């Protein structure tokens, strides 16, 4: 019993004094506690991609029909800057539809796009249908690894029975090299 007690005291002494094996071991690297799931920011965000949510900053509603999302009157996304676009400039594109109910109620809708607060261009749509809005982006606006893209509609459907402000139906947003 006395021997067992001595072993316990010796073990406690080693633990409390910090004495441990100090052999020739590799140093420990502290890693992020969040597991790396392999996802990175992308330059093309498809609204039906379940991983897209991290890049949709505001103004996008849930995926509908496994393919698209309603937007609010203002909506924002973050996109990775393609290396070639950072060197030569790029093209921002938004694939979307203007529903018939929007045209019947509002007559037309104008979309304005900006990157990091700098306006790119506006375009008016006065008929229901599918469209691709695109804007040239100078290389000088693509100097960071990612860019925040803001879209604004001049008008949208106010919240009603649906309880959501509704703008257009987005299917994808992309930044590609010129």
C-alpha positions in Angstrom: 0.0 0.0 0.0 2.9 2.3 0.8 4.5 1.7 -2.6 1.2 2.4 -4.4 0.9 5.7 -2.4 4.4 6.7 -3.5 3.6 6.1 -7.1 0.5 8.2 -6.9 2.5 11.0 -5.2 5.2 10.8 -7.8 2.7 11.0 -10.6 0.9 14.0 -9.1 4.3 15.7 -8.6 5.1 15.2 -12.3 1.7 16.5 -13.4 1.7 19.5 -11.1 5.3 20.6 -11.8 4.8 20.3 -15.6 7.5 17.7 -16.0 6.8 15.8 -19.1 8.5 14.1 -22.0 10.7 16.7 -23.6 12.2 14.4 -26.3 12.8 15.3 -29.9 9.2 15.6 -31.1 7.6 17.7 -33.8 6.0 20.9 -32.4 2.3 20.9 -32.1 0.4 23.0 -34.6 -2.8 24.6 -33.4 -5.5 24.2 -36.0 -8.8 25.8 -36.4 -11.5 24.1 -34.4 -13.9 24.3 -37.3 -13.4 21.4 -39.7 -12.4 22.3 -43.2 -15.2 21.1 -45.4 -13.4 21.9 -48.5 -15.7 24.8 -49.5 -14.2 28.0 -50.8 -15.7 31.1 -52.1 -16.7 30.7 -55.8 -17.0 33.2 -58.6 -20.3 31.7 -59.8 -23.1 31.2 -57.3 -26.1 29.2 -58.5 -29.2 29.8 -56.4 -30.0 26.1 -56.2 -26.6 25.2 -54.7 -27.1 24.4 -51.0 -23.6 25.7 -50.3 -24.5 29.1 -51.8 -26.0 30.5 -48.6 -22.6 31.5 -47.2 -22.1 33.9 -50.2 -25.6 35.3 -50.3 -25.2 38.2 -47.9 -28.7 39.7 -47.9 -32.0 40.1 -49.9 -32.3 36.5 -51.1 -35.1 34.2 -50.0 -35.1 30.4 -49.7 -34.6 28.2 -52.8 -37.9 27.4 -54.6 -38.5 24.6 -57.1 -35.0 23.5 -56.5 -33.6 26.1 -58.9 -34.2 29.8 -58.1 -34.7 32.4 -55.3 -36.9 35.4 -55.1 -34.9 38.6 -54.2 -35.9 41.6 -52.2 -35.6 45.1 -53.7 -31.9 45.2 -52.6 -29.7 42.1 -52.5 -26.0 41.4 -52.1 -23.6 38.5 -52.8 -19.9 38.0 -52.3 -17.9 36.5 -55.2 -14.4 35.2 -55.5 -12.3 37.3 -58.0 -11.0 35.1 -60.8 -7.2 35.7 -61.2 -7.6 36.4 -64.9 -10.3 39.0 -64.2 -8.1 40.7 -61.6 -5.5 41.1 -64.4 -7.7 42.0 -67.4 -11.1 43.0 -65.9 -14.2 41.0 -65.8 -17.9 40.6 -66.5 -20.5 40.5 -63.8 -23.6 38.6 -64.8 -27.0 38.0 -63.1 -29.3 35.4 -64.6 -32.9 36.1 -63.6 -36.5 36.3 -64.5 -39.0 39.1 -64.3 -42.3 37.5 -63.4 -45.5 38.6 -65.1 -46.9 39.8 -61.7 -44.1 42.3 -61.4 -44.7 43.8 -64.8 -48.5 43.9 -64.4 -48.1 45.7 -61.0 -45.0 47.9 -61.6 -44.9 48.2 -65.4 -41.1 47.9 -65.4 -38.1 47.4 -63.1 -34.6 48.9 -63.3 -31.6 46.9 -61.9 -28.5 48.7 -60.8 -25.3 46.9 -59.9 -22.3 48.0 -57.9 -19.1 46.4 -56.6 -17.7 47.5 -53.2 -19.9 50.6 -53.4 -18.9 51.7 -56.9 -21.7 51.8 -59.5 -21.3 49.7 -62.6 -24.5 50.1 -64.7 -28.3 50.1 -64.7 -30.7 48.4 -67.1 -34.5 48.6 -67.4 -36.8 45.6 -68.0 -40.3 46.3 -69.1 -41.5 42.8 -70.1 -41.9 39.5 -68.2 -39.3 36.9 -69.2 -35.8 35.5 -68.6 -32.8 37.7 -68.9 -29.1 38.0 -68.2 -28.0 41.4 -66.8 -24.3 41.9 -67.4 -21.8 44.7 -66.7 -18.1 45.2 -67.4 -15.9 45.4 -64.4 -12.6 47.2 -64.6 -9.5 45.3 -63.3 -9.0 48.2 -60.8 -12.2 47.1 -59.0 -11.0 43.5 -58.7 -7.8 43.9 -56.6 -9.1 41.8 -53.7 -9.6 38.1 -53.4 -13.4 38.6 -53.1 -15.8 41.4 -54.0 -19.1 42.4 -52.6 -21.7 42.9 -55.3 -24.9 44.9 -54.5 -27.9 44.9 -56.7 -30.8 47.4 -56.3 -34.2 47.5 -58.0 -35.8 50.9 -58.4 -39.1 49.3 -57.2 -40.4 46.0 -55.9 -43.6 44.4 -54.8 -44.4 45.3 -51.2 -44.9 42.6 -48.6 -48.5 41.5 -48.7 -50.1 38.1 -48.2 -46.7 36.6 -48.9 -45.1 38.8 -46.2 -42.0 39.3 -48.3 -40.9 42.2 -50.4 -40.5 40.6 -53.8 -38.2 41.8 -56.6 -37.0 39.4 -59.3 -36.3 35.7 -59.5 -32.6 35.0 -59.5 -31.0 31.8 -60.8 -27.2 32.7 -60.7 -24.7 35.5 -60.2 -21.2 35.2 -61.6 -18.0 37.1 -62.1 -15.9 35.9 -65.0 -12.7 37.1 -66.8 -13.1 39.2 -69.9 
